[in-house]
């Protein structure tokens, strides 16, 4: 049965549906629970700290130990790109320019190195 | 086009203007950085034997890149439905603290509840971070429209990114492709640099940044939620007495 299903056109759609539901479940649950949260409460302050710590951990990991195709790139190149990006942003306050300089640095490093 | 990137006091004349302000705010770095990361997803969808439509449906209905990548990779190796649901669901756990902190800022008496359920589909890292920072400076009725305008553009950009990545694989040199993928973490880094001006957020960000990599080595699957809970609780204790 399951093999028959897997070759069907239905199977990818089922996978897509389940993935969408598994993701939206967290969003929907968040809406459901958020009605009781007062933005001036200690609980909110703690949740915000959790959320900011989580994303900071995620971003650090994406730069220091990425998964996927960036795994192949040297750490020093990624750090140099990120450092230049931050430097350009601090000097100019222009985000687009800064990320393009950072991305360009990585591209040139990889092309030359 | 020339909204200031950082100042928390954007005021719009009304809700419609806030929606348009959100649309405009997404152009430039946010749309480019987020769209670029979906180029890689489009290419992955193609390599996995799925159709362009599958990729577009995934981006439109899941709209959380790590979960989408997990879904395609597991599909490609023939994993079962339960395994796929668990993996995708686990990676989406990170959305819960985001929704729990963004929704209380956007609630408005009298607005129908389904508006929030619909809007929550667009909550992901970028829209959350930007609206968490700019939202408190807006009058409460303007926050949801601003968020919707901002994330609507990002959502459309990711659909375009998925299609372009699917239709035009291997057009660019590898170095350029890798650099495009790297735009996303670069943009995220700058996004949170703005938050270093506050009092509590810098501590939470520092705790997470320090704990993230070692916890990832310890447990790749649970590292994010552990980083959030441990780093966030530590930051909370350290800054409890600090006025926000």
Contacts between the chains, C-beta under 8 A, distances in Angstrom:
chain1	res1	chain2	res2	distance
A	2	B	80	7.7
A	6	B	78	7.2
A	12	B	50	5.9
A	12	B	51	7.9
A	12	B	54	5.3
A	12	B	75	6.9
A	13	B	54	7.8
A	13	B	57	7.7
A	14	B	81	6.6
A	15	B	71	6.4
A	15	B	75	5.3
A	15	B	81	6.9
A	15	B	84	5.8
A	16	B	54	6.3
A	16	B	57	5.3
A	16	B	58	5.5
A	16	B	61	6.8
A	16	B	62	7.6
A	16	B	71	7.5
A	17	B	61	7.9
A	18	B	81	5.7
A	18	B	84	6.2
A	18	B	85	4.9
A	18	B	88	7.5
A	19	B	58	6.8
A	19	B	62	5.2
A	19	B	67	6.3
A	19	B	68	7.2
A	19	B	71	4.3
A	19	B	84	6.4
A	19	B	85	7.3
A	19	B	88	4.5
A	20	B	58	7.6
A	20	B	61	3.9
A	20	B	62	4.8
A	21	B	85	7.7
A	22	B	67	7.4
A	22	B	85	4.7
A	22	B	86	7.8
A	22	B	88	4.4
A	22	B	89	3.8
A	22	B	92	6.4
A	23	B	62	4.9
A	23	B	63	7.5
A	23	B	64	5.1
A	23	B	67	5.2
A	23	B	88	6.1
A	23	B	89	7.3
A	23	B	92	4.3
A	23	B	95	7.3
A	24	B	121	6.4
A	25	B	89	6.7
A	25	B	92	7.6
A	26	B	89	7.5
A	26	B	92	4.8
A	26	B	93	6.2
A	26	B	95	4.5
A	26	B	96	4.8
A	26	B	99	7.2
A	27	B	95	5.7
A	27	B	99	5.5
A	27	B	120	4.1
A	27	B	121	6.1
A	27	B	123	5.9
A	28	B	117	6.2
A	28	B	120	6.7
A	29	B	96	6.5
A	29	B	99	7.8
A	30	B	95	6.8
A	30	B	96	5.2
A	30	B	98	7.4
A	30	B	99	2.6
A	30	B	100	5.2
A	30	B	103	6.5
A	30	B	120	6.3
A	30	B	123	7.6
A	31	B	99	6.3
A	31	B	103	5.9
A	31	B	116	4.9
A	31	B	117	5.3
A	31	B	120	4.8
A	33	B	100	6.2
A	34	B	99	6.3
A	34	B	100	5.2
A	34	B	103	3.7
A	34	B	104	5.6
A	34	B	107	7.7
A	34	B	116	7.9
A	35	B	103	7.9
A	35	B	107	7.5
A	37	B	100	6.2
A	37	B	103	7.8
A	37	B	104	5.0
A	38	B	104	7.0
A	39	B	104	4.4
A	39	B	105	6.1
A	42	B	240	7.9
A	44	B	101	6.6
A	44	B	104	6.4
A	45	B	200	7.1
A	45	B	236	6.5
A	45	B	240	7.9
A	45	B	244	7.2
A	46	B	232	6.7
A	46	B	233	7.0
A	46	B	236	4.7
A	47	B	97	5.4
A	47	B	100	5.1
A	47	B	101	5.2
A	47	B	232	7.8
A	48	B	97	8.0
A	48	B	101	4.9
A	48	B	132	7.7
A	48	B	200	7.5
A	48	B	201	7.8
A	48	B	204	7.3
A	49	B	200	6.8
A	49	B	203	7.8
A	49	B	204	4.3
A	49	B	231	7.9
A	49	B	232	3.9
A	49	B	233	7.2
A	49	B	235	4.4
A	49	B	236	4.4
A	49	B	239	7.5
A	50	B	97	4.9
A	50	B	204	7.9
A	50	B	228	4.4
A	50	B	229	6.0
A	50	B	231	7.8
A	50	B	232	3.2
A	50	B	233	7.2
A	50	B	236	7.9
A	51	B	97	3.9
A	51	B	98	5.5
A	51	B	100	7.8
A	51	B	101	5.3
A	51	B	128	7.6
A	51	B	228	6.7
A	51	B	232	7.1
A	52	B	192	7.8
A	52	B	195	7.2
A	52	B	201	5.5
A	52	B	204	3.8
A	52	B	205	5.4
A	52	B	208	6.5
A	52	B	232	7.0
A	52	B	235	7.5
A	53	B	204	4.8
A	53	B	205	7.1
A	53	B	207	5.1
A	53	B	208	3.2
A	53	B	211	7.2
A	53	B	227	6.0
A	53	B	228	5.2
A	53	B	230	7.7
A	53	B	231	3.2
A	53	B	232	4.0
A	53	B	234	7.8
A	53	B	235	6.0
A	54	B	94	5.7
A	54	B	97	6.3
A	54	B	208	6.1
A	54	B	224	5.7
A	54	B	225	7.1
A	54	B	227	5.8
A	54	B	228	3.1
A	54	B	231	7.5
A	54	B	232	7.0
A	55	B	94	7.7
A	55	B	125	6.0
A	55	B	129	7.0
A	55	B	188	7.5
A	55	B	192	7.0
A	55	B	205	8.0
A	55	B	208	6.9
A	56	B	192	6.6
A	56	B	204	7.1
A	56	B	205	4.1
A	56	B	206	7.3
A	56	B	207	7.5
A	56	B	208	3.2
A	56	B	209	4.4
A	56	B	212	6.7
A	56	B	227	8.0
A	56	B	231	7.4
A	57	B	208	4.1
A	57	B	209	6.6
A	57	B	211	5.9
A	57	B	212	2.7
A	57	B	213	7.8
A	57	B	215	7.0
A	57	B	216	7.8
A	57	B	223	7.1
A	57	B	224	6.3
A	57	B	227	3.4
A	57	B	228	7.0
A	57	B	231	6.4
A	58	B	94	7.2
A	58	B	125	7.7
A	58	B	188	7.9
A	58	B	208	8.0
A	58	B	212	6.7
A	58	B	224	5.9
A	58	B	227	7.8
A	59	B	185	5.8
A	59	B	188	4.6
A	59	B	189	5.9
A	59	B	192	6.8
A	59	B	209	7.5
A	59	B	212	8.0
A	60	B	208	7.4
A	60	B	209	4.4
A	60	B	212	4.5
A	60	B	213	5.9
A	61	B	212	5.0
A	61	B	213	5.8
A	61	B	216	5.2
A	61	B	223	7.5
A	62	B	184	7.3
A	62	B	185	3.9
A	62	B	188	7.2
A	63	B	185	5.0
A	63	B	189	7.1
A	64	B	213	5.2
A	65	B	213	5.9
A	65	B	216	6.3
A	65	B	217	7.8
A	66	B	185	7.5
A	68	B	40	7.4
A	68	B	69	7.3
A	68	B	181	7.4
A	69	B	40	6.8
A	69	B	177	7.4
A	69	B	178	6.0
A	69	B	181	6.1
A	70	B	178	6.1
A	70	B	181	5.9
A	70	B	182	6.2
A	72	B	178	7.7
A	73	B	178	5.9
A	73	B	182	7.8
A	78	B	182	6.9
A	81	B	179	7.9
A	81	B	182	6.5
A	81	B	186	7.0
A	82	B	185	7.5
A	82	B	186	6.3
A	82	B	189	6.2
A	85	B	186	4.8
A	85	B	189	7.0
A	85	B	190	7.0
A	86	B	189	6.7
A	86	B	190	7.2
A	86	B	193	6.9
A	89	B	190	5.2
A	89	B	193	6.8
A	93	B	5	6.4
A	93	B	6	7.4
A	95	B	5	5.9
A	95	B	28	6.9
A	95	B	29	3.8
A	95	B	187	7.0
A	95	B	190	5.3
A	96	B	28	4.8
A	96	B	29	4.3
A	96	B	32	6.6
A	98	B	29	8.0
A	98	B	186	7.6
A	98	B	190	6.1
A	99	B	29	5.8
A	99	B	32	7.4
A	99	B	33	5.9
A	99	B	183	5.2
A	99	B	186	4.5
A	99	B	187	5.2
A	99	B	190	6.8
A	100	B	183	7.9
A	102	B	182	7.3
A	102	B	183	7.6
A	102	B	186	4.4
A	103	B	179	4.2
A	103	B	180	6.7
A	103	B	182	5.8
A	103	B	183	4.9
A	103	B	186	6.6
A	104	B	179	6.9
A	106	B	175	7.7
A	106	B	178	6.7
A	106	B	179	4.5
A	106	B	182	5.2
A	107	B	175	4.6
A	107	B	176	5.2
A	107	B	178	7.3
A	107	B	179	3.7
A	108	B	175	7.7
A	110	B	174	7.3
A	110	B	175	3.8
A	110	B	178	6.0
A	110	B	179	7.3
A	111	B	173	6.9
A	111	B	175	4.2
